[in-house]
Amino acid sequence: MSAASADPLTAPQIARRLGVSRQAVQRIADALVADGSARFERNPDHATSPFLVLTDAGAGALATITRSARANHRQIATRLGQNELADIHRGLRRLLDATRTTGETC
């Protein structure tokens, strides 16, 4: 939902952004449309690849999920402490840098 929350994107564009298969994104997009959380809109550049756009209901659900996740993340950060979070952050940066230098994507 988050990937479709800013600019209109197609399922293949979302898949590339997330590093997952188009089919996986399409399956979720279809489910979001079926429950009214999103809709497909015409893509003037590609007739068979519509944009996925959140509805008001979908945007509201995403906001609720985001608030809940933010509260959970604060609790985890408090438990870990500033030093451990900094160590994790450095480790993740090193991992991403190493991944980029091998030509692989995350």
C-alpha positions in Angstrom: 0.0 0.0 0.0 2.8 2.4 0.9 4.4 2.0 -2.6 1.1 3.1 -4.2 0.5 6.0 -1.8 2.5 8.8 -3.4 2.8 8.8 -7.2 0.6 6.6 -9.4 2.7 3.5 -10.3 2.0 0.4 -12.2 2.4 -3.1 -10.7 5.7 -3.6 -12.6 7.0 -0.2 -11.4 6.1 -1.1 -7.8 7.7 -4.5 -8.2 10.9 -3.0 -9.4 10.9 -0.5 -6.5 10.4 -3.2 -4.0 12.6 -5.8 -5.6 9.9 -8.4 -5.9 8.1 -10.1 -8.7 5.4 -8.3 -10.7 3.1 -11.3 -10.2 3.3 -10.9 -6.4 2.5 -7.2 -6.6 -0.3 -7.9 -9.1 -1.9 -10.4 -6.7 -1.8 -7.9 -3.8 -3.1 -5.1 -6.1 -6.0 -7.2 -7.2 -6.9 -7.9 -3.5 -6.6 -4.2 -2.6 -8.9 -3.3 -5.5 -11.4 -6.1 -4.6 -11.7 -4.8 -1.0 -12.0 -1.2 -2.0 -8.6 0.0 -0.7 -7.3 0.8 -4.2 -8.4 1.2 -7.8 -6.8 0.9 -11.1 -6.6 4.0 -13.2 -5.9 4.4 -16.9 -2.2 4.7 -17.8 -2.0 6.8 -21.0 1.5 5.4 -21.7 0.6 1.7 -21.5 -3.0 0.5 -22.0 -2.5 -2.9 -20.4 -0.6 -1.7 -17.4 -2.9 0.6 -15.3 -1.8 2.7 -12.4 -2.6 1.5 -8.9 -4.1 4.3 -6.8 -5.2 4.1 -3.2 -8.8 5.1 -2.4 -9.7 7.2 0.6 -10.4 4.0 2.5 -7.0 2.6 1.5 -5.2 5.8 2.5 -7.0 5.7 5.9 -6.0 2.1 6.4 -2.4 2.9 5.5 -2.4 5.8 8.0 -3.7 3.5 10.7 -1.1 0.9 10.0 1.7 3.5 9.9 0.6 5.0 13.3 0.6 1.5 14.8 4.0 0.6 13.3 5.5 3.9 14.5 4.4 3.2 18.1 5.8 -0.4 17.8 9.1 0.9 16.4 9.4 3.4 19.3 9.0 0.6 21.8 11.7 -1.5 20.1 14.1 1.5 19.8 13.6 2.1 23.6 14.4 -1.5 24.4 17.5 -1.5 22.1 18.9 1.8 23.2 20.8 4.4 21.1 24.2 2.6 20.9 22.7 -0.6 19.7 20.5 1.2 17.1 23.6 3.0 15.9 25.5 -0.3 15.5 22.6 -1.8 13.6 22.4 1.2 11.4 26.1 1.0 10.5 25.8 -2.7 9.9 22.9 -2.2 7.5 24.7 0.5 5.6 27.7 -1.8 5.2 25.5 -4.5 4.0 23.8 -2.2 1.4 27.1 -0.9 0.2 28.5 -4.4 -0.2 25.3 -5.4 -2.1 25.6 -2.5 -4.4 29.3 -3.2 -5.2 28.4 -6.8 -6.3 25.8 -5.5 -8.7 23.0 -7.3 -6.8 19.9 -5.5 -5.7 18.0 -5.8 -2.4 
